[in-house]
Amino acid sequence: MKCTKSSTYCPFIQVLAAACAIALTAWLGYAARRTDFNELLLAFLALFGLYGWGIWQAHFGRVSWRMLVALGIFLRALLLFSTPNLSDDVYRFLWDGRLSAQGVHPFAHTPAQVMASGQALVGITPALFAQLNSPEYHTVYPPVCQGVFWAAARIFPESTEGGVLVLKVFLFMAELLAIWALWRLRRHSWAVVAYALHPLVILEGVGNVHFEVAMIAFLWVALLLIERQHWAPSAFFWALAVGVKLLPLLFLPILWVYLDKRVRWLFLSYFALFCALLSIPLWSGTVLQNLFSSLRLYFGQFAFNAGIYYGLRELLVVLEAKEMMRARWLGVLLGGLVFVGVWMIALYRAKSPQGFSLADRMTLASALYLLLATTVHPWYVLVPFALALASARRPTWCFPQVWAAAAVLSYSHYAGGHFQEKYGYIAIEYGAVMAALAWDFWQPFARTTLSKGR
């Protein structure tokens, strides 16, 4: 290890930096409030600064990348006993699990209907109901998530702290799988450190119990198995990813084009079979109806941190249509653009060696979806960030890294305890993302132009 002043200088600075990262993570996980945006922003800025410094140190061999990965795992373990404080989604997870554990189908009734029925159910209390953020809507969480919710309720029927701990242990194990899969997938220490130590991944995954990190783990394992041409196991893990979040369905056109004709139908057959098997415990006549009803309301009525959607919505004010009709029309239009765009990404240079890899195309497809989405929570951005790390592209994609940091600005919408979106912060976030995206596409063009000029 090289040190500039003394043999103890570098280790001292590194230990101090690790201690600061531990202290900041503990504060964000146990003491921070999402209504105190200024404090949150300063803490995240400090953590991202330490994160960048750690990667820089590892790049020059001044600290072992294994030590940084170990620190990332420790920071996740540190948050196992915290109560999610930047999101209230976890209470719906507990609600669904407690219904399932008592034989009540989680898709059958909205929380408001359950409370109005007067049915006596263990753990289904007015206190828990008061913490739900969408009590008038049916649940939208797929079967793998519902299975974890059920397990949490079976182990801790009434304890909120115990139920949250079970969910966090599952996500912690999924994170270990993700780190292993990324290393086996790319064997690039920078990518593993970039994921293992990322502040938003740690705090929104194990910290605030968002299952995107489990979906990422399953997708990475599926990509690894696809590279090794293990079709049935890869289809199983792809189905697990869909069972956590429906988003991987978006990548099926890309997979269809990527796979050879001989294995295309084989993979999709296995995938359909595994999806059907995973859905058996939740299957009933009203599942699809209620699920699609909630998804339609979600995409048609909800809006959060949606830069492009907000810009288009303002442009349509001149049409003097009702707000709901404008939102619904825009949602359909943007959904159609995403569908067409994903197929264009799938087909672009599909036969060319210079074309994008499977992970590259999935990165761009997830980014397109989020850029045109009506709701973009910070943890949603972890998907393109993670998929970009699985790419063999060098230099790696810049815009997902920028977005995974800039998404922190969306916490400003809760400042002061009253939800009010700050459009200035949204403009900064999306301006930075679009600039980074332009840079990503400019680099290959610039290199080609310079090489021809020589």
Number of C-alpha atoms within 10 A of each C-alpha: 10 12 11 8 8 9 11 10 12 18 15 11 11 17 11 12 17 17 12 15 24 18 15 20 24 19 14 23 27 17 12 19 19 20 19 15 21 13 14 23 15 12 19 20 15 15 23 18 12 20 21 15 14 22 22 14 17 19 14 11 12 17 19 17 20 13 12 22 19 15 18 23 18 14 24 27 16 17 24 22 17 19 20 25 18 19 17 15 16 22 20 21 24 30 22 26 27 27 23 21 20 14 8 15 18 22 24 18 18 19 24 14 14 18 17 9 9 8 9 10 13 13 19 20 13 9 9 14 18 10 14 18 14 14 17 13 20 23 25 20 20 19 22 18 23 23 20 20 27 24 20 27 30 16 13 19 20 17 14 17 12 16 26 26 21 19 24 26 17 16 26 24 13 21 26 15 18 25 20 16 24 27 19 14 20 16 13 14 17 17 20 25 24 23 22 25 27 21 24 21 28 25 23 22 24 33 31 25 27 22 23 22 27 26 27 27 25 27 25 29 24 26 22 20 19 17 13 10 12 14 19 19 17 25 26 22 22 26 29 27 30 24 24 25 21 15 15 20 13 18 18 15 16 21 18 18 18 17 14 10 10 8 13 15 13 13 23 17 14 19 23 14 15 19 20 13 13 20 15 10 12 16 15 13 9 12 18 12 12 19 18 13 15 18 15 14 12 15 18 19 16 11 16 16 26 21 23 17 21 20 11 13 15 11 10 15 12 8 9 8 11 9 13 11 12 18 23 15 14 21 20 13 12 18 17 12 14 22 15 12 16 24 18 16 20 25 17 14 12 16 10 8 8 8 13 19 17 21 21 21 25 26 23 22 24 22 22 18 21 21 21 21 22 26 19 19 18 20 20 20 24 26 23 28 25 26 23 24 25 27 23 17 13 6 10 16 24 18 21 25 21 19 23 24 20 20 24 20 20 22 23 22 21 18 19 12 12 9 12 11 16 16 16 9 20 23 16 14 22 20 14 16 23 15 13 19 19 13 16 16 12 12 12 12 12 12 11 11 11 10 9 8 7 5
